[in-house]
């Protein structure tokens, strides 16, 4: 019987100067955990020739370390579904629905889940100046499709917004302008429809400065956040995989779901892995849980194999607190 071969897919740039460091760190950590389980696995760049690479390497199943647009546009999921290769993650339709902030918020709002008041800005239409003014200042501007807080900007006036839009190359990217909510950010990790735990994040202008697990909230309020997260995951069709639900908690505005991440980073220093560790799951055990239901693992894994990559990646320094 042939040994199962796993592919850990990373962005095609993960081997070059413009590497997506989050993809690379997540991919390498997944690779090591698969090897610890005694499974054959390779790090594979998801480039234009990915269909050929998967076939020539006889890949039986995949884990996706594709964060941001590389995984959110649904192309890889569609390819894997067409080639009937099992993978850890949501199907194309669910990923597309969750990754699009405007579409996701409409779905969440339809399900009576709290989301920030927001206005979309598209290159095909004029800016809804009145709608933006009604949001109030300050507001947050972010890409319609994006993750890890990339491209987020806090705006304090209409003049600042106009200047930001002018320099944002709006001809290529839609934006979302939302009411700024003051409070603390809590990220809830949901695995196979059940809450694994939550992390409270503290940020400054340079990113995350502190993570607290469990969050410093009352039991009742934390239970409420868990309930919101489960409902949000179900509303977007992500209950069969792992997802991260980002919620702003404010005494003034109560709670608001900022986004539901369908492809959260799985690096060991990231939120998901740390929450799993607090719940008693090592990274290896987390990966084993993720594979449950995707493929049937051998009862007696073979001896761990040495690291393999399709192309040797450049290893970048890993910071103590991952970029989110």
C-alpha positions in Angstrom: 0.0 0.0 0.0 1.4 3.4 -1.1 2.2 5.9 1.7 -0.1 9.0 1.7 1.6 12.1 0.3 0.5 15.5 1.6 1.1 18.8 0.0 1.3 22.0 2.0 0.5 24.8 -0.4 2.0 28.2 0.0 1.9 31.3 -2.2 4.1 31.0 -5.3 6.2 33.9 -4.1 7.1 32.2 -0.9 10.5 31.2 -2.3 11.5 34.7 -3.5 12.4 38.1 -2.3 8.7 39.2 -2.1 7.7 36.1 0.0 4.6 36.1 2.0 6.1 35.5 5.4 2.9 34.4 7.0 2.4 31.8 4.3 5.9 30.6 4.7 5.9 30.4 8.5 2.5 28.6 8.5 3.6 26.2 5.8 6.8 25.2 7.5 5.1 24.6 10.8 2.4 22.5 9.2 5.2 20.6 7.4 7.0 19.8 10.6 3.8 18.6 12.3 2.9 16.4 9.4 6.4 14.8 9.7 5.9 14.4 13.4 2.8 12.4 12.6 5.0 10.1 10.5 3.4 11.4 7.2 5.1 12.2 4.0 4.7 15.9 3.1 6.1 18.5 0.8 6.0 22.3 0.7 4.5 23.2 -2.7 4.4 26.7 -4.2 0.9 27.3 -5.6 2.0 28.9 -8.9 0.6 28.7 -12.4 1.8 25.1 -12.9 0.3 23.9 -9.6 -1.9 21.3 -11.4 1.2 19.7 -12.9 3.2 19.8 -9.6 0.3 18.1 -7.8 0.1 15.4 -10.4 3.9 14.7 -10.7 4.3 14.6 -6.9 1.3 12.2 -6.5 -0.3 14.4 -3.9 -3.1 12.7 -2.1 -4.3 15.5 0.1 -3.5 19.1 0.8 -3.3 21.6 3.7 -3.5 25.2 2.6 -1.0 27.8 4.0 -2.5 30.3 1.6 -3.6 33.5 3.5 -4.9 36.6 2.0 -5.7 36.7 -1.7 -3.8 33.6 -2.6 -6.3 31.5 -0.7 -9.3 33.8 -0.6 -9.9 34.1 -4.3 -11.0 30.4 -4.4 -8.9 29.4 -7.4 -6.9 26.8 -5.5 -10.0 25.3 -3.8 -11.7 25.0 -7.3 -8.6 23.3 -8.8 -8.4 20.8 -5.9 -12.1 20.0 -6.1 -11.9 19.5 -9.9 -8.9 17.1 -9.4 -10.7 15.4 -6.6 -7.8 16.0 -4.1 -9.1 16.2 -0.5 -8.0 19.3 1.3 -8.3 20.9 4.7 -10.6 23.9 4.4 -13.9 25.2 3.2 -15.2 24.7 -0.4 -14.8 27.5 -2.9 -18.3 29.1 -2.4 -17.9 29.4 1.3 -14.3 30.9 1.0 -15.5 33.5 -1.5 -18.4 34.4 0.6 -16.3 34.9 3.8 -13.3 36.6 2.1 -15.5 39.4 0.6 -16.2 41.7 3.5 -19.2 43.3 1.9 -20.8 40.0 0.9 -20.0 38.4 4.3 -21.5 41.3 6.3 -24.7 41.2 4.2 -25.0 37.5 5.0 -24.2 38.0 8.7 -26.7 40.9 8.9 -29.3 38.8 7.2 -28.8 36.3 10.0 -29.3 39.0 12.6 -25.6 39.0 13.6 -24.0 42.4 14.6 -21.6 43.9 12.0 -20.1 47.4 11.8 -22.0 50.0 9.9 -20.1 50.4 6.7 -20.1 51.8 3.2 -18.5 50.2 0.1 -16.4 52.3 -2.3 -16.0 51.0 -5.8 -14.1 52.4 -8.9 -17.3 51.8 -10.9 -19.4 54.3 -8.9 -19.1 57.6 -7.1 -18.2 57.7 -3.5 -21.3 57.8 -1.3 -20.3 61.0 0.5 -23.5 61.2 2.5 -23.3 57.6 3.6 -19.7 58.0 4.8 -20.6 61.2 6.7 -23.4 59.3 8.5 -20.8 56.8 9.8 -19.2 59.6 11.8 -15.5 60.2 12.5 -13.2 58.5 13.0 -13.7 55.7 10.6 -11.6 52.7 9.4 -10.8 52.2 5.7 -9.7 48.7 4.6 -9.6 46.6 1.4 -12.8 44.8 0.5 -10.7 41.7 0.0 -7.9 41.3 2.4 -6.7 39.9 5.7 -4.1 40.4 8.5 -5.1 44.1 8.8 -3.1 44.9 5.7 -4.1 48.2 4.1 -6.1 49.3 7.1 -6.1 53.1 7.8 -7.8 55.1 10.5 -9.4 58.3 9.0 -10.4 61.3 11.1 -12.1 63.6 8.5 -13.6 63.9 5.1 -10.5 65.6 3.7 -8.3 62.7 5.0 -10.6 60.2 3.4 -10.5 62.0 0.1 -6.7 62.1 0.2 -6.5 58.4 1.1 -8.8 57.4 -1.7 -6.9 59.5 -4.2 -3.7 57.6 -3.4 -5.2 54.2 -2.9 -5.3 53.2 -6.6 -9.0 52.7 -6.4 -9.1 51.7 -10.0 -7.8 48.3 -8.9 -9.3 47.8 -5.4 -12.6 48.2 -3.8 -12.6 49.6 -0.3 -14.8 49.4 2.8 -15.3 52.3 5.1 -16.7 51.4 8.5 -17.5 53.2 11.7 -14.6 52.9 14.1 -15.5 51.0 17.3 -13.5 51.7 20.4 -12.9 48.7 22.6 -11.0 45.5 22.7 -10.5 43.0 19.9 -11.3 39.3 20.6 -10.5 36.6 18.1 -12.6 33.4 18.5 -11.3 30.1 17.0 -14.0 27.7 15.8 -13.0 24.1 14.9 -15.5 21.9 13.1 -18.4 24.1 14.4 -17.2 24.1 18.0 -15.4 26.9 19.8 -11.9 26.0 20.6 -11.1 29.2 22.6 -10.5 32.9 22.2 -7.7 35.4 22.3 -7.8 39.1 23.2 -5.5 41.3 21.2 -3.9 44.6 22.0 -2.7 46.7 19.1 -0.8 49.9 18.5 0.2 51.7 15.3 2.7 49.0 14.5 0.5 46.0 15.0 -0.2 43.5 17.8 1.6 44.2 21.0 0.0 41.7 23.4 -2.1 38.6 23.3 -4.2 37.4 26.2 -5.8 34.0 26.4 -8.4 33.6 27.7 -9.6 37.2 27.2 -10.0 39.4 30.3 -13.8 39.4 30.1 -16.6 38.1 32.3 -17.7 34.5 31.8 -21.1 35.7 30.6 -19.7 38.0 28.0 -17.2 35.5 26.8 -20.0 32.9 26.4 -21.9 35.5 24.3 -18.9 36.0 22.0 -18.6 32.2 21.6 -22.3 32.1 20.7 -21.8 34.8 18.1 -18.8 33.1 16.6 -20.6 29.8 16.2 -23.5 31.4 14.5 -21.2 33.5 12.2 -19.3 30.4 11.1 -22.6 28.6 10.4 -24.0 31.5 8.5 -21.0 31.5 6.1 -20.8 27.8 5.7 -17.5 27.3 7.4 -18.6 24.8 10.1 -16.7 21.9 8.5 -13.3 23.5 8.9 -11.3 25.8 11.1 -12.2 29.5 11.1 -11.3 32.6 13.2 -14.0 35.1 14.0 -12.7 38.6 14.8 -15.1 40.6 17.1 -14.8 44.1 18.6 -16.1 44.4 22.1 -17.2 47.8 23.3 -19.2 48.9 26.3 -20.7 51.6 24.1 -21.5 49.7 21.0 -21.7 46.2 22.4 -20.2 43.6 20.0 -19.6 43.8 16.2 -18.2 41.0 14.0 -15.4 42.5 11.9 -14.7 39.5 9.8 -14.7 35.7 9.7 -11.4 34.5 8.4 -11.8 31.2 6.3 -8.1 30.6 6.1 -6.5 31.6 9.4 -2.8 31.4 9.8 -1.7 28.1 11.4 1.8 29.0 12.4 2.8 28.0 15.9 3.1 31.6 17.1 -0.3 32.7 15.6 -3.6 33.1 17.4 -5.1 29.7 16.3 -2.1 27.6 17.5 -1.9 29.5 20.8 -5.6 29.1 21.5 -5.3 25.4 20.6 -2.4 25.1 23.0 -4.4 26.8 25.8 -7.2 24.2 25.1 -4.7 21.4 25.5 -3.8 20.7 21.9 -0.3 20.7 20.7 0.3 21.9 17.1 0.7 18.2 16.0 -2.6 17.3 17.7 -4.3 20.4 16.0 -3.1 19.2 12.6 -4.3 15.7 13.4 -7.7 17.1 14.2 -7.8 19.1 11.0 -7.1 16.0 9.0 -9.9 14.2 10.7 -12.7 13.6 8.2 -10.5 14.7 5.3 -8.4 11.6 4.9 -8.1 8.3 6.9 -4.7 8.4 8.5 -2.8 5.1 9.0 -3.3 3.4 12.3 0.4 3.0 12.8 2.2 5.9 11.2 5.6 5.2 9.6 8.8 6.6 11.0 8.9 10.5 10.5 10.6 11.5 7.2 13.1 14.2 6.7 11.9 17.6 5.6 11.1 17.9 1.9 10.3 20.8 -0.3 9.6 21.1 -4.0 11.9 24.1 -4.1 14.0 25.0 -1.0 12.4 28.1 0.6 14.2 31.0 2.2 13.6 30.9 5.9 12.7 34.2 7.4 13.0 35.2 11.1 9.9 34.4 13.1 8.9 37.2 15.5 7.6 36.4 19.0 4.2 37.8 18.1 3.0 37.0 14.6 1.7 39.6 12.2 -2.1 39.4 12.1 
